[in-house]
Amino acid sequence: MLAPALPGARFDMRDDTHKHLEHNIEVDHHGAHFFVKIVWQGFEGMPRLNRHRLIFGLLEQQWNAKQIHSLSLRLMTEEEATKTLRE
């Protein structure tokens, strides 16, 4: 879903739904829990909040359909990702 809107981006996605099965039953919600790391040069110069808004906007339909319950994002440019690896 995200790849066409973010050409050239690298994605690392993890489905953590299995860690929240008891929680989902308690709140009667069965949407998925995801961690997504995106490295994309298009984030250059974009404030962190705007990066998140962009991704949440692209996934709005899935949120509204309750297919996603939780989304943890790590959004970086190539430079930021390289710097993180060195630290």
PDB file of N, CA, C and O in Angstrom:
ATOM      1  N   MET A   1       0.808  -1.210   0.000  1.00  0.00           N
ATOM      2  CA  MET A   1       0.000   0.000   0.000  1.00  0.00           C
ATOM      3  C   MET A   1       0.847   1.268   0.000  1.00  0.00           C
ATOM      4  O   MET A   1       0.512   2.250  -0.662  1.00  0.00           O
ATOM      5  N   LEU A   2       1.930   1.236   0.738  1.00  0.00           N
ATOM      6  CA  LEU A   2       2.744   2.432   0.880  1.00  0.00           C
ATOM      7  C   LEU A   2       3.750   2.611  -0.260  1.00  0.00           C
ATOM      8  O   LEU A   2       4.057   3.739  -0.645  1.00  0.00           O
ATOM      9  N   ALA A   3       4.250   1.522  -0.788  1.00  0.00           N
ATOM     10  CA  ALA A   3       5.317   1.582  -1.780  1.00  0.00           C
ATOM     11  C   ALA A   3       4.995   2.476  -2.988  1.00  0.00           C
ATOM     12  O   ALA A   3       5.857   3.258  -3.390  1.00  0.00           O
ATOM     13  N   PRO A   4       3.809   2.400  -3.580  1.00  0.00           N
ATOM     14  CA  PRO A   4       3.538   3.259  -4.742  1.00  0.00           C
ATOM     15  C   PRO A   4       3.588   4.759  -4.409  1.00  0.00           C
ATOM     16  O   PRO A   4       3.924   5.575  -5.268  1.00  0.00           O
ATOM     17  N   ALA A   5       3.257   5.113  -3.181  1.00  0.00           N
ATOM     18  CA  ALA A   5       3.239   6.526  -2.782  1.00  0.00           C
ATOM     19  C   ALA A   5       4.612   7.029  -2.354  1.00  0.00           C
ATOM     20  O   ALA A   5       4.831   8.237  -2.262  1.00  0.00           O
ATOM     21  N   LEU A   6       5.538   6.107  -2.092  1.00  0.00           N
ATOM     22  CA  LEU A   6       6.871   6.466  -1.599  1.00  0.00           C
ATOM     23  C   LEU A   6       7.926   5.804  -2.495  1.00  0.00           C
ATOM     24  O   LEU A   6       8.619   4.887  -2.054  1.00  0.00           O
ATOM     25  N   PRO A   7       8.052   6.255  -3.737  1.00  0.00           N
ATOM     26  CA  PRO A   7       8.973   5.603  -4.670  1.00  0.00           C
ATOM     27  C   PRO A   7      10.420   5.619  -4.171  1.00  0.00           C
ATOM     28  O   PRO A   7      10.936   6.652  -3.745  1.00  0.00           O
ATOM     29  N   GLY A   8      11.046   4.470  -4.235  1.00  0.00           N
ATOM     30  CA  GLY A   8      12.435   4.346  -3.808  1.00  0.00           C
ATOM     31  C   GLY A   8      12.613   4.092  -2.320  1.00  0.00           C
ATOM     32  O   GLY A   8      13.745   3.964  -1.852  1.00  0.00           O
ATOM     33  N   ALA A   9      11.532   4.017  -1.572  1.00  0.00           N
ATOM     34  CA  ALA A   9      11.627   3.807  -0.119  1.00  0.00           C
ATOM     35  C   ALA A   9      12.004   2.361   0.188  1.00  0.00           C
ATOM     36  O   ALA A   9      11.709   1.437  -0.570  1.00  0.00           O
ATOM     37  N   ARG A  10      12.668   2.206   1.328  1.00  0.00           N
ATOM     38  CA  ARG A  10      12.966   0.871   1.866  1.00  0.00           C
ATOM     39  C   ARG A  10      12.071   0.661   3.079  1.00  0.00           C
ATOM     40  O   ARG A  10      11.907   1.556   3.909  1.00  0.00           O
ATOM     41  N   PHE A  11      11.503  -0.518   3.169  1.00  0.00           N
ATOM     42  CA  PHE A  11      10.556  -0.840   4.227  1.00  0.00           C
ATOM     43  C   PHE A  11      11.042  -2.023   5.055  1.00  0.00           C
ATOM     44  O   PHE A  11      11.588  -2.990   4.525  1.00  0.00           O
ATOM     45  N   ASP A  12      10.837  -1.929   6.347  1.00  0.00           N
ATOM     46  CA  ASP A  12      11.050  -3.051   7.255  1.00  0.00           C
ATOM     47  C   ASP A  12       9.797  -3.095   8.117  1.00  0.00           C
ATOM     48  O   ASP A  12       9.553  -2.191   8.916  1.00  0.00           O
ATOM     49  N   MET A  13       9.009  -4.146   7.954  1.00  0.00           N
ATOM     50  CA  MET A  13       7.735  -4.225   8.655  1.00  0.00           C
ATOM     51  C   MET A  13       7.699  -5.479   9.514  1.00  0.00           C
ATOM     52  O   MET A  13       8.179  -6.543   9.124  1.00  0.00           O
ATOM     53  N   ARG A  14       7.114  -5.320  10.695  1.00  0.00           N
ATOM     54  CA  ARG A  14       6.970  -6.443  11.605  1.00  0.00           C
ATOM     55  C   ARG A  14       5.524  -6.469  12.108  1.00  0.00           C
ATOM     56  O   ARG A  14       4.996  -5.448  12.547  1.00  0.00           O
ATOM     57  N   ASP A  15       4.909  -7.607  12.042  1.00  0.00           N
ATOM     58  CA  ASP A  15       3.550  -7.783  12.555  1.00  0.00           C
ATOM     59  C   ASP A  15       3.657  -8.252  13.998  1.00  0.00           C
ATOM     60  O   ASP A  15       4.095  -9.373  14.258  1.00  0.00           O
ATOM     61  N   ASP A  16       3.260  -7.401  14.934  1.00  0.00           N
ATOM     62  CA  ASP A  16       3.328  -7.716  16.356  1.00  0.00           C
ATOM     63  C   ASP A  16       1.972  -8.097  16.937  1.00  0.00           C
ATOM     64  O   ASP A  16       1.797  -8.093  18.155  1.00  0.00           O
ATOM     65  N   THR A  17       1.030  -8.419  16.091  1.00  0.00           N
ATOM     66  CA  THR A  17      -0.328  -8.729  16.549  1.00  0.00           C
ATOM     67  C   THR A  17      -0.331  -9.845  17.577  1.00  0.00           C
ATOM     68  O   THR A  17      -1.087  -9.792  18.547  1.00  0.00           O
ATOM     69  N   HIS A  18       0.508 -10.857  17.375  1.00  0.00           N
ATOM     70  CA  HIS A  18       0.542 -12.003  18.289  1.00  0.00           C
ATOM     71  C   HIS A  18       0.887 -11.598  19.728  1.00  0.00           C
ATOM     72  O   HIS A  18       0.544 -12.314  20.669  1.00  0.00           O
ATOM     73  N   LYS A  19       1.553 -10.475  19.900  1.00  0.00           N
ATOM     74  CA  LYS A  19       1.912 -10.004  21.242  1.00  0.00           C
ATOM     75  C   LYS A  19       0.737  -9.343  21.963  1.00  0.00           C
ATOM     76  O   LYS A  19       0.816  -9.062  23.158  1.00  0.00           O
ATOM     77  N   HIS A  20      -0.346  -9.097  21.234  1.00  0.00           N
ATOM     78  CA  HIS A  20      -1.457  -8.315  21.785  1.00  0.00           C
ATOM     79  C   HIS A  20      -2.796  -9.042  21.722  1.00  0.00           C
ATOM     80  O   HIS A  20      -3.847  -8.409  21.825  1.00  0.00           O
ATOM     81  N   LEU A  21      -2.770 -10.346  21.557  1.00  0.00           N
ATOM     82  CA  LEU A  21      -4.027 -11.081  21.403  1.00  0.00           C
ATOM     83  C   LEU A  21      -4.944 -10.921  22.610  1.00  0.00           C
ATOM     84  O   LEU A  21      -6.146 -10.708  22.449  1.00  0.00           O
ATOM     85  N   GLU A  22      -4.391 -11.022  23.816  1.00  0.00           N
ATOM     86  CA  GLU A  22      -5.210 -10.872  25.025  1.00  0.00           C
ATOM     87  C   GLU A  22      -5.795  -9.463  25.108  1.00  0.00           C
ATOM     88  O   GLU A  22      -6.967  -9.288  25.441  1.00  0.00           O
ATOM     89  N   HIS A  23      -4.976  -8.471  24.806  1.00  0.00           N
ATOM     90  CA  HIS A  23      -5.436  -7.077  24.807  1.00  0.00           C
ATOM     91  C   HIS A  23      -6.567  -6.882  23.799  1.00  0.00           C
ATOM     92  O   HIS A  23      -7.571  -6.239  24.109  1.00  0.00           O
ATOM     93  N   ASN A  24      -6.411  -7.426  22.610  1.00  0.00           N
ATOM     94  CA  ASN A  24      -7.432  -7.263  21.577  1.00  0.00           C
ATOM     95  C   ASN A  24      -8.760  -7.862  22.018  1.00  0.00           C
ATOM     96  O   ASN A  24      -9.814  -7.295  21.732  1.00  0.00           O
ATOM     97  N   ILE A  25      -8.728  -8.986  22.704  1.00  0.00           N
ATOM     98  CA  ILE A  25      -9.963  -9.620  23.182  1.00  0.00           C
ATOM     99  C   ILE A  25     -10.614  -8.739  24.246  1.00  0.00           C
ATOM    100  O   ILE A  25     -11.830  -8.552  24.241  1.00  0.00           O
ATOM    101  N   GLU A  26      -9.798  -8.195  25.164  1.00  0.00           N
ATOM    102  CA  GLU A  26     -10.321  -7.353  26.244  1.00  0.00           C
ATOM    103  C   GLU A  26     -11.044  -6.122  25.716  1.00  0.00           C
ATOM    104  O   GLU A  26     -12.072  -5.724  26.264  1.00  0.00           O
ATOM    105  N   VAL A  27     -10.523  -5.524  24.672  1.00  0.00           N
ATOM    106  CA  VAL A  27     -11.128  -4.300  24.146  1.00  0.00           C
ATOM    107  C   VAL A  27     -12.008  -4.569  22.935  1.00  0.00           C
ATOM    108  O   VAL A  27     -12.464  -3.639  22.269  1.00  0.00           O
ATOM    109  N   ASP A  28     -12.245  -5.864  22.652  1.00  0.00           N
ATOM    110  CA  ASP A  28     -13.078  -6.274  21.532  1.00  0.00           C
ATOM    111  C   ASP A  28     -12.625  -5.613  20.226  1.00  0.00           C
ATOM    112  O   ASP A  28     -13.423  -5.064  19.466  1.00  0.00           O
ATOM    113  N   HIS A  29     -11.339  -5.688  20.007  1.00  0.00           N
ATOM    114  CA  HIS A  29     -10.770  -5.108  18.785  1.00  0.00           C
ATOM    115  C   HIS A  29      -9.785  -6.114  18.223  1.00  0.00           C
ATOM    116  O   HIS A  29      -8.933  -6.621  18.952  1.00  0.00           O
ATOM    117  N   HIS A  30      -9.889  -6.400  16.976  1.00  0.00           N
ATOM    118  CA  HIS A  30      -9.048  -7.444  16.405  1.00  0.00           C
ATOM    119  C   HIS A  30      -8.165  -6.943  15.271  1.00  0.00           C
ATOM    120  O   HIS A  30      -7.698  -7.737  14.455  1.00  0.00           O
ATOM    121  N   GLY A  31      -7.933  -5.644  15.211  1.00  0.00           N
ATOM    122  CA  GLY A  31      -7.043  -5.100  14.194  1.00  0.00           C
ATOM    123  C   GLY A  31      -5.594  -5.462  14.480  1.00  0.00           C
ATOM    124  O   GLY A  31      -5.245  -5.837  15.599  1.00  0.00           O
ATOM    125  N   ALA A  32      -4.784  -5.349  13.490  1.00  0.00           N
ATOM    126  CA  ALA A  32      -3.385  -5.737  13.589  1.00  0.00           C
ATOM    127  C   ALA A  32      -2.533  -4.666  14.269  1.00  0.00           C
ATOM    128  O   ALA A  32      -2.867  -3.482  14.265  1.00  0.00           O
ATOM    129  N   HIS A  33      -1.435  -5.115  14.845  1.00  0.00           N
ATOM    130  CA  HIS A  33      -0.435  -4.263  15.472  1.00  0.00           C
ATOM    131  C   HIS A  33       0.831  -4.374  14.629  1.00  0.00           C
ATOM    132  O   HIS A  33       1.380  -5.465  14.476  1.00  0.00           O
ATOM    133  N   PHE A  34       1.298  -3.256  14.082  1.00  0.00           N
ATOM    134  CA  PHE A  34       2.468  -3.279  13.212  1.00  0.00           C
ATOM    135  C   PHE A  34       3.550  -2.318  13.687  1.00  0.00           C
ATOM    136  O   PHE A  34       3.273  -1.268  14.267  1.00  0.00           O
ATOM    137  N   PHE A  35       4.795  -2.714  13.420  1.00  0.00           N
ATOM    138  CA  PHE A  35       5.947  -1.817  13.513  1.00  0.00           C
ATOM    139  C   PHE A  35       6.441  -1.663  12.082  1.00  0.00           C
ATOM    140  O   PHE A  35       6.654  -2.657  11.388  1.00  0.00           O
ATOM    141  N   VAL A  36       6.626  -0.414  11.633  1.00  0.00           N
ATOM    142  CA  VAL A  36       7.095  -0.170  10.272  1.00  0.00           C
ATOM    143  C   VAL A  36       8.228   0.844  10.304  1.00  0.00           C
ATOM    144  O   VAL A  36       8.091   1.943  10.843  1.00  0.00           O
ATOM    145  N   LYS A  37       9.342   0.452   9.718  1.00  0.00           N
ATOM    146  CA  LYS A  37      10.476   1.358   9.542  1.00  0.00           C
ATOM    147  C   LYS A  37      10.533   1.685   8.055  1.00  0.00           C
ATOM    148  O   LYS A  37      10.544   0.791   7.209  1.00  0.00           O
ATOM    149  N   ILE A  38      10.571   2.978   7.750  1.00  0.00           N
ATOM    150  CA  ILE A  38      10.638   3.417   6.359  1.00  0.00           C
ATOM    151  C   ILE A  38      11.825   4.363   6.218  1.00  0.00           C
ATOM    152  O   ILE A  38      11.950   5.346   6.948  1.00  0.00           O
ATOM    153  N   VAL A  39      12.683   4.047   5.269  1.00  0.00           N
ATOM    154  CA  VAL A  39      13.800   4.928   4.929  1.00  0.00           C
ATOM    155  C   VAL A  39      13.490   5.453   3.537  1.00  0.00           C
ATOM    156  O   VAL A  39      13.418   4.693   2.571  1.00  0.00           O
ATOM    157  N   TRP A  40      13.307   6.768   3.449  1.00  0.00           N
ATOM    158  CA  TRP A  40      12.876   7.380   2.193  1.00  0.00           C
ATOM    159  C   TRP A  40      13.438   8.790   2.091  1.00  0.00           C
ATOM    160  O   TRP A  40      13.307   9.586   3.021  1.00  0.00           O
ATOM    161  N   GLN A  41      14.044   9.087   0.997  1.00  0.00           N
ATOM    162  CA  GLN A  41      14.646  10.409   0.811  1.00  0.00           C
ATOM    163  C   GLN A  41      13.581  11.510   0.759  1.00  0.00           C
ATOM    164  O   GLN A  41      13.886  12.677   1.007  1.00  0.00           O
ATOM    165  N   GLY A  42      12.364  11.153   0.446  1.00  0.00           N
ATOM    166  CA  GLY A  42      11.281  12.132   0.423  1.00  0.00           C
ATOM    167  C   GLY A  42      10.974  12.742   1.785  1.00  0.00           C
ATOM    168  O   GLY A  42      10.285  13.759   1.864  1.00  0.00           O
ATOM    169  N   PHE A  43      11.474  12.137   2.850  1.00  0.00           N
ATOM    170  CA  PHE A  43      11.299  12.697   4.195  1.00  0.00           C
ATOM    171  C   PHE A  43      12.253  13.859   4.462  1.00  0.00           C
ATOM    172  O   PHE A  43      12.106  14.569   5.457  1.00  0.00           O
ATOM    173  N   GLU A  44      13.220  14.051   3.584  1.00  0.00           N
ATOM    174  CA  GLU A  44      14.224  15.121   3.762  1.00  0.00           C
ATOM    175  C   GLU A  44      13.541  16.471   3.976  1.00  0.00           C
ATOM    176  O   GLU A  44      12.706  16.883   3.170  1.00  0.00           O
ATOM    177  N   GLY A  45      13.895  17.153   5.052  1.00  0.00           N
ATOM    178  CA  GLY A  45      13.356  18.476   5.356  1.00  0.00           C
ATOM    179  C   GLY A  45      11.944  18.463   5.925  1.00  0.00           C
ATOM    180  O   GLY A  45      11.390  19.517   6.235  1.00  0.00           O
ATOM    181  N   MET A  46      11.364  17.287   6.064  1.00  0.00           N
ATOM    182  CA  MET A  46       9.989  17.174   6.568  1.00  0.00           C
ATOM    183  C   MET A  46      10.033  16.933   8.078  1.00  0.00           C
ATOM    184  O   MET A  46      10.697  16.001   8.531  1.00  0.00           O
ATOM    185  N   PRO A  47       9.340  17.756   8.859  1.00  0.00           N
ATOM    186  CA  PRO A  47       9.311  17.531  10.309  1.00  0.00           C
ATOM    187  C   PRO A  47       8.734  16.158  10.651  1.00  0.00           C
ATOM    188  O   PRO A  47       7.938  15.596   9.900  1.00  0.00           O
ATOM    189  N   ARG A  48       9.149  15.642  11.785  1.00  0.00           N
ATOM    190  CA  ARG A  48       8.727  14.301  12.226  1.00  0.00           C
ATOM    191  C   ARG A  48       7.199  14.143  12.228  1.00  0.00           C
ATOM    192  O   ARG A  48       6.679  13.131  11.759  1.00  0.00           O
ATOM    193  N   LEU A  49       6.500  15.123  12.743  1.00  0.00           N
ATOM    194  CA  LEU A  49       5.049  15.037  12.804  1.00  0.00           C
ATOM    195  C   LEU A  49       4.435  14.940  11.404  1.00  0.00           C
ATOM    196  O   LEU A  49       3.490  14.179  11.192  1.00  0.00           O
ATOM    197  N   ASN A  50       4.961  15.694  10.466  1.00  0.00           N
ATOM    198  CA  ASN A  50       4.447  15.647   9.089  1.00  0.00           C
ATOM    199  C   ASN A  50       4.721  14.298   8.440  1.00  0.00           C
ATOM    200  O   ASN A  50       3.910  13.815   7.650  1.00  0.00           O
ATOM    201  N   ARG A  51       5.848  13.689   8.763  1.00  0.00           N
ATOM    202  CA  ARG A  51       6.148  12.350   8.250  1.00  0.00           C
ATOM    203  C   ARG A  51       5.081  11.362   8.720  1.00  0.00           C
ATOM    204  O   ARG A  51       4.560  10.567   7.937  1.00  0.00           O
ATOM    205  N   HIS A  52       4.771  11.431  10.005  1.00  0.00           N
ATOM    206  CA  HIS A  52       3.755  10.539  10.564  1.00  0.00           C
ATOM    207  C   HIS A  52       2.381  10.815   9.951  1.00  0.00           C
ATOM    208  O   HIS A  52       1.645   9.887   9.617  1.00  0.00           O
ATOM    209  N   ARG A  53       2.049  12.077   9.807  1.00  0.00           N
ATOM    210  CA  ARG A  53       0.762  12.421   9.204  1.00  0.00           C
ATOM    211  C   ARG A  53       0.647  11.882   7.783  1.00  0.00           C
ATOM    212  O   ARG A  53      -0.419  11.425   7.369  1.00  0.00           O
ATOM    213  N   LEU A  54       1.744  11.939   7.043  1.00  0.00           N
ATOM    214  CA  LEU A  54       1.752  11.418   5.682  1.00  0.00           C
ATOM    215  C   LEU A  54       1.424   9.923   5.680  1.00  0.00           C
ATOM    216  O   LEU A  54       0.559   9.476   4.927  1.00  0.00           O
ATOM    217  N   ILE A  55       2.104   9.163   6.511  1.00  0.00           N
ATOM    218  CA  ILE A  55       1.900   7.713   6.539  1.00  0.00           C
ATOM    219  C   ILE A  55       0.498   7.368   7.043  1.00  0.00           C
ATOM    220  O   ILE A  55      -0.179   6.516   6.466  1.00  0.00           O
ATOM    221  N   PHE A  56       0.067   8.023   8.111  1.00  0.00           N
ATOM    222  CA  PHE A  56      -1.283   7.762   8.612  1.00  0.00           C
ATOM    223  C   PHE A  56      -2.335   8.132   7.568  1.00  0.00           C
ATOM    224  O   PHE A  56      -3.358   7.458   7.452  1.00  0.00           O
ATOM    225  N   GLY A  57      -2.092   9.186   6.821  1.00  0.00           N
ATOM    226  CA  GLY A  57      -3.013   9.569   5.757  1.00  0.00           C
ATOM    227  C   GLY A  57      -3.097   8.510   4.663  1.00  0.00           C
ATOM    228  O   GLY A  57      -4.172   8.242   4.128  1.00  0.00           O
ATOM    229  N   LEU A  58      -1.962   7.915   4.339  1.00  0.00           N
ATOM    230  CA  LEU A  58      -1.946   6.863   3.318  1.00  0.00           C
ATOM    231  C   LEU A  58      -2.666   5.600   3.785  1.00  0.00           C
ATOM    232  O   LEU A  58      -3.156   4.816   2.972  1.00  0.00           O
ATOM    233  N   LEU A  59      -2.723   5.414   5.092  1.00  0.00           N
ATOM    234  CA  LEU A  59      -3.364   4.221   5.654  1.00  0.00           C
ATOM    235  C   LEU A  59      -4.744   4.502   6.245  1.00  0.00           C
ATOM    236  O   LEU A  59      -5.296   3.675   6.970  1.00  0.00           O
ATOM    237  N   GLU A  60      -5.288   5.657   5.934  1.00  0.00           N
ATOM    238  CA  GLU A  60      -6.569   6.072   6.520  1.00  0.00           C
ATOM    239  C   GLU A  60      -7.678   5.041   6.308  1.00  0.00           C
ATOM    240  O   GLU A  60      -8.456   4.764   7.221  1.00  0.00           O
ATOM    241  N   GLN A  61      -7.744   4.494   5.137  1.00  0.00           N
ATOM    242  CA  GLN A  61      -8.804   3.529   4.826  1.00  0.00           C
ATOM    243  C   GLN A  61      -8.695   2.282   5.724  1.00  0.00           C
ATOM    244  O   GLN A  61      -9.706   1.752   6.185  1.00  0.00           O
ATOM    245  N   GLN A  62      -7.473   1.828   5.962  1.00  0.00           N
ATOM    246  CA  GLN A  62      -7.270   0.653   6.811  1.00  0.00           C
ATOM    247  C   GLN A  62      -7.612   0.966   8.268  1.00  0.00           C
ATOM    248  O   GLN A  62      -8.146   0.116   8.980  1.00  0.00           O
ATOM    249  N   TRP A  63      -7.303   2.195   8.710  1.00  0.00           N
ATOM    250  CA  TRP A  63      -7.680   2.608  10.069  1.00  0.00           C
ATOM    251  C   TRP A  63      -9.196   2.622  10.206  1.00  0.00           C
ATOM    252  O   TRP A  63      -9.750   2.065  11.154  1.00  0.00           O
ATOM    253  N   ASN A  64      -9.854   3.254   9.262  1.00  0.00           N
ATOM    254  CA  ASN A  64     -11.314   3.372   9.327  1.00  0.00           C
ATOM    255  C   ASN A  64     -12.005   2.018   9.275  1.00  0.00           C
ATOM    256  O   ASN A  64     -13.074   1.840   9.859  1.00  0.00           O
ATOM    257  N   ALA A  65     -11.403   1.069   8.583  1.00  0.00           N
ATOM    258  CA  ALA A  65     -11.967  -0.278   8.491  1.00  0.00           C
ATOM    259  C   ALA A  65     -11.540  -1.149   9.672  1.00  0.00           C
ATOM    260  O   ALA A  65     -11.886  -2.328   9.743  1.00  0.00           O
ATOM    261  N   LYS A  66     -10.785  -0.556  10.595  1.00  0.00           N
ATOM    262  CA  LYS A  66     -10.295  -1.241  11.801  1.00  0.00           C
ATOM    263  C   LYS A  66      -9.429  -2.457  11.467  1.00  0.00           C
ATOM    264  O   LYS A  66      -9.385  -3.423  12.228  1.00  0.00           O
ATOM    265  N   GLN A  67      -8.740  -2.402  10.324  1.00  0.00           N
ATOM    266  CA  GLN A  67      -7.799  -3.455   9.964  1.00  0.00           C
ATOM    267  C   GLN A  67      -6.491  -3.266  10.718  1.00  0.00           C
ATOM    268  O   GLN A  67      -5.746  -4.219  10.944  1.00  0.00           O
ATOM    269  N   ILE A  68      -6.224  -2.023  11.104  1.00  0.00           N
ATOM    270  CA  ILE A  68      -5.029  -1.708  11.888  1.00  0.00           C
ATOM    271  C   ILE A  68      -5.492  -1.147  13.228  1.00  0.00           C
ATOM    272  O   ILE A  68      -6.327  -0.245  13.289  1.00  0.00           O
ATOM    273  N   HIS A  69      -4.934  -1.701  14.294  1.00  0.00           N
ATOM    274  CA  HIS A  69      -5.265  -1.216  15.628  1.00  0.00           C
ATOM    275  C   HIS A  69      -4.133  -0.360  16.191  1.00  0.00           C
ATOM    276  O   HIS A  69      -4.372   0.607  16.914  1.00  0.00           O
ATOM    277  N   SER A  70      -2.896  -0.728  15.848  1.00  0.00           N
ATOM    278  CA  SER A  70      -1.736  -0.024  16.384  1.00  0.00           C
ATOM    279  C   SER A  70      -0.645   0.012  15.318  1.00  0.00           C
ATOM    280  O   SER A  70      -0.398  -0.972  14.620  1.00  0.00           O
ATOM    281  N   LEU A  71      -0.001   1.170  15.211  1.00  0.00           N
ATOM    282  CA  LEU A  71       1.059   1.330  14.223  1.00  0.00           C
ATOM    283  C   LEU A  71       2.198   2.114  14.854  1.00  0.00           C
ATOM    284  O   LEU A  71       2.040   3.281  15.213  1.00  0.00           O
ATOM    285  N   SER A  72       3.343   1.465  14.985  1.00  0.00           N
ATOM    286  CA  SER A  72       4.544   2.107  15.498  1.00  0.00           C
ATOM    287  C   SER A  72       5.431   2.416  14.299  1.00  0.00           C
ATOM    288  O   SER A  72       5.758   1.521  13.519  1.00  0.00           O
ATOM    289  N   LEU A  73       5.822   3.677  14.150  1.00  0.00           N
ATOM    290  CA  LEU A  73       6.569   4.098  12.972  1.00  0.00           C
ATOM    291  C   LEU A  73       7.960   4.578  13.323  1.00  0.00           C
ATOM    292  O   LEU A  73       8.169   5.240  14.340  1.00  0.00           O
ATOM    293  N   ARG A  74       8.901   4.238  12.476  1.00  0.00           N
ATOM    294  CA  ARG A  74      10.265   4.791  12.514  1.00  0.00           C
ATOM    295  C   ARG A  74      10.514   5.298  11.100  1.00  0.00           C
ATOM    296  O   ARG A  74      10.683   4.499  10.179  1.00  0.00           O
ATOM    297  N   LEU A  75      10.539   6.611  10.916  1.00  0.00           N
ATOM    298  CA  LEU A  75      10.584   7.223   9.589  1.00  0.00           C
ATOM    299  C   LEU A  75      11.853   8.046   9.455  1.00  0.00           C
ATOM    300  O   LEU A  75      12.059   9.006  10.198  1.00  0.00           O
ATOM    301  N   MET A  76      12.716   7.666   8.493  1.00  0.00           N
ATOM    302  CA  MET A  76      14.032   8.299   8.372  1.00  0.00           C
ATOM    303  C   MET A  76      14.421   8.528   6.917  1.00  0.00           C
ATOM    304  O   MET A  76      13.935   7.860   6.005  1.00  0.00           O
ATOM    305  N   THR A  77      15.308   9.489   6.737  1.00  0.00           N
ATOM    306  CA  THR A  77      15.969   9.664   5.444  1.00  0.00           C
ATOM    307  C   THR A  77      17.158   8.701   5.410  1.00  0.00           C
ATOM    308  O   THR A  77      17.506   8.101   6.427  1.00  0.00           O
ATOM    309  N   GLU A  78      17.772   8.557   4.244  1.00  0.00           N
ATOM    310  CA  GLU A  78      18.976   7.714   4.119  1.00  0.00           C
ATOM    311  C   GLU A  78      20.065   8.193   5.077  1.00  0.00           C
ATOM    312  O   GLU A  78      20.712   7.386   5.745  1.00  0.00           O
ATOM    313  N   GLU A  79      20.262   9.507   5.140  1.00  0.00           N
ATOM    314  CA  GLU A  79      21.292  10.072   6.010  1.00  0.00           C
ATOM    315  C   GLU A  79      21.015   9.747   7.478  1.00  0.00           C
ATOM    316  O   GLU A  79      21.927   9.371   8.215  1.00  0.00           O
ATOM    317  N   GLU A  80      19.775   9.890   7.897  1.00  0.00           N
ATOM    318  CA  GLU A  80      19.413   9.589   9.284  1.00  0.00           C
ATOM    319  C   GLU A  80      19.603   8.106   9.585  1.00  0.00           C
ATOM    320  O   GLU A  80      20.060   7.743  10.668  1.00  0.00           O
ATOM    321  N   ALA A  81      19.255   7.260   8.638  1.00  0.00           N
ATOM    322  CA  ALA A  81      19.412   5.814   8.831  1.00  0.00           C
ATOM    323  C   ALA A  81      20.889   5.444   8.942  1.00  0.00           C
ATOM    324  O   ALA A  81      21.259   4.618   9.776  1.00  0.00           O
ATOM    325  N   THR A  82      21.723   6.041   8.118  1.00  0.00           N
ATOM    326  CA  THR A  82      23.157   5.784   8.164  1.00  0.00           C
ATOM    327  C   THR A  82      23.742   6.252   9.491  1.00  0.00           C
ATOM    328  O   THR A  82      24.565   5.565  10.097  1.00  0.00           O
ATOM    329  N   LYS A  83      23.312   7.419   9.929  1.00  0.00           N
ATOM    330  CA  LYS A  83      23.791   7.962  11.198  1.00  0.00           C
ATOM    331  C   LYS A  83      23.378   7.046  12.365  1.00  0.00           C
ATOM    332  O   LYS A  83      24.162   6.817  13.286  1.00  0.00           O
ATOM    333  N   THR A  84      22.170   6.537  12.316  1.00  0.00           N
ATOM    334  CA  THR A  84      21.672   5.630  13.364  1.00  0.00           C
ATOM    335  C   THR A  84      22.510   4.364  13.427  1.00  0.00           C
ATOM    336  O   THR A  84      22.786   3.855  14.513  1.00  0.00           O
ATOM    337  N   LEU A  85      22.916   3.854  12.274  1.00  0.00           N
ATOM    338  CA  LEU A  85      23.729   2.648  12.236  1.00  0.00           C
ATOM    339  C   LEU A  85      25.096   2.875  12.878  1.00  0.00           C
ATOM    340  O   LEU A  85      25.658   1.962  13.483  1.00  0.00           O
ATOM    341  N   ARG A  86      25.627   4.081  12.750  1.00  0.00           N
ATOM    342  CA  ARG A  86      26.943   4.393  13.312  1.00  0.00           C
ATOM    343  C   ARG A  86      26.894   4.584  14.811  1.00  0.00           C
ATOM    344  O   ARG A  86      27.915   4.430  15.481  1.00  0.00           O
ATOM    345  N   GLU A  87      25.744   4.913  15.352  1.00  0.00           N
ATOM    346  CA  GLU A  87      25.632   5.211  16.791  1.00  0.00           C
ATOM    347  C   GLU A  87      25.551   3.962  17.620  1.00  0.00           C
ATOM    348  O   GLU A  87      25.454   4.039  18.844  1.00  0.00           O
TER     349      GLU A  87
END
